[in-house]
Amino acid sequence: MKPDPEELRELGENVTNVSAAWAGAPDYLSRGLKAWSRIMVGNDRKSAVGAALAVCELISAKYTADQQGLPPKSYIDHMLASIRRWLDEPSRENTELVRSSLDVTRSAHAWQRDTDVAPFWILDAVDHASLAVWSGERASYIVPMDFGTCAARAITCVLHALLDTGMNETQAIASIVDAVHSNAPS
């Protein structure tokens, strides 16, 4: 299924659940994309990470560290390269490389800002893609999200970034859906 924005809004309206709420999905379109993405990546970590990476690559070139609180572009490039390395060889060593590269000192996320700013959404997308590499198979008290949820959040952050850079909704969804489909489990 390759949904359009209206189909995702309908899905988002039907999956709204307080226990699964996330501030990066404040509207039905974002909620529907997150739910659809989670279904598409299934229970296959490599597909989930591949989808998150492919979607991040749709927008990463537009990242600029032109505001306070943003790391340099080299952080984004290093994280994406580490994720690619893990996809090529999902070893314990490469998992640890991704884990150790994540900057956990950041105190604010894109959805905590008064206005949407694409670079903050890009940063959050890349960070969630990295979490998909090493988070648990299931949520736990130690790692509250599973890899599928992390990938779905990365994908949803990219939607915000694409829209913030001026891409129209239909084109943004089509680009994301195609990128996710190219990495869906067979």
N, C-alpha and C positions, 0 to 999 in steps of 0.2 A: 504494500500500500504506500502510495506517495501522496500524503495529505497536502491540502492547500490550507491557507490561513483559516478559512471558515471551518473546515473539518477539525483543525487543531483547537479552535476556540470551543467547538462543541465538546470535544474530548476533555478539554480543560474544565469546562463547566461540570462535566459528569464525574471527574476524578477529584474534585476539590475536597480535601480532607484536612482538617485542622492538625491531625497528628503527622501529616506528611508535608506540612507547610514549609515554605522556604521563601525568604524575602526577595530572592532573585526571580521569583515567579509570582508577581503581584496581580497579574491579569490572566484571563482565560487562555489567551494565545500562548503565553509563556508556560503556563501550567500544562496545557495540552502538548506543547513541544517537549517538555520535560518527561511527561508520561509516555508519549510515543517513543522518544529516544530510549527510555529505560526498557521498553518492550523490545525495541529493535536490537539492542546490544545483547539482550538475553542474559545467559549465564556464562558467557565466554569473555574472559578478561581481555584477551588479545584483540577481539573484535571491539570491545568497549573502548579500549585505549586507542586503537586505530581510528575509530570513529571520532573520538574526542580530538585526536591529533589532526585528522583531516579537516575538521571543522575549524579548529584553531588556526590552521594554515590559510583559511579563507580570509582572515583578518589580521594576522600577526604583522604583516608588512606595514600596516597603518599605525602601529604602536609608536607613540612618542612619549618621552618622559618629560613633558613640558609643564608638569604641575607638581606642586609639593606632595610628597608621599608616594611618588612613583619611582621605582627602581630604573636603572638605565636599561636601554634596549638589549644590552648584552645579557641581562638576566633572562629575558624572554627567549632570546636566541639559545642560550645555554640550556634552559629547561626543555625547549622543544628538541634540541639535539640529544639530550639525555633520554627523552621519551622515545625518540626514533631509535636510539641505540638499544633501548630495552625491547622495542618491537622486533628489531633484527635478531636480538639474542636475549630472551627473557630470563636471564640468569639472576642469581642472588646478588652478585656483584653489581649488575646493572640496576637492579631494584634499589639497592642501597645508594647508588649514585644519584638516582632520582630523588629518593627520600632525603638525602643529605643536602641536596641542592635547593630544596624548598625553603623559602624565607618565612619563618614562622613568627617573626617579630612584628609584622604588620598589624596594626590595631583596627584599621577601618577597611571595609570592603565596598565595592561599587554600589550595592543596594543600601548602604548606610549614608550615602551622600545626598545632599539636597537636590542636586541635579545629576542627570545621567551624563557621564563623560566616557566616551569610547575607550580610551586607554585603561581606565580602571576596570571596565568590563573585560577587556582583553587580558589584563593581568589576572583577574579572577578565573577566566576561562582556562588559562595556561596552568594556574595553580590547581584547579580542579582536575584537569587532565593528568597532572602529576600524581594527584591523590588516587586516581583510578589505577595507577601502576601498582601502588603498594598498600592500598586500603584492604580491609578484610573481604572475605567471600560474602560475609553477612555483616550487618551492623552489630556492634557490641558496645559495651560501656567504655572500652579503650579507644576504638575507632568507630565513631557513631554513624559512619556511612559505609555502604558496600561499594565495590568498584563500579557497578552499573549506575548507581545514584550519582557518584562522582562524575562519571562520563556524561550523564544526562544534564547535570548542572553545568559542566563545561560547555556543552552544546547550547544550552539556554543563555549562558553569558554571551556567547558569540552572537546570538540573535540580537541581544541588546546593543552590542557593539556595532553590528552591521546597520541597524536602524539608526543609531546615533551618528554614523558616518554619512547618512543620507540615502542609503539604499532603500528602495521601496519594499514594503512588507512581502509582497508576492515573490519578488526576486530573492529576497533574503531567505524566505522559507524554502524556495526551490533549490537554492544553492546548498543550504544546510541538509535538506532531505537527500539530495544527490550524494553529498559527501558521506552521510551516514549509511546510505544504501551501499555505497562502494566498499564498506567495511562490515556489513552485516554478516552474521554467521550463515553458512550455507545450509 
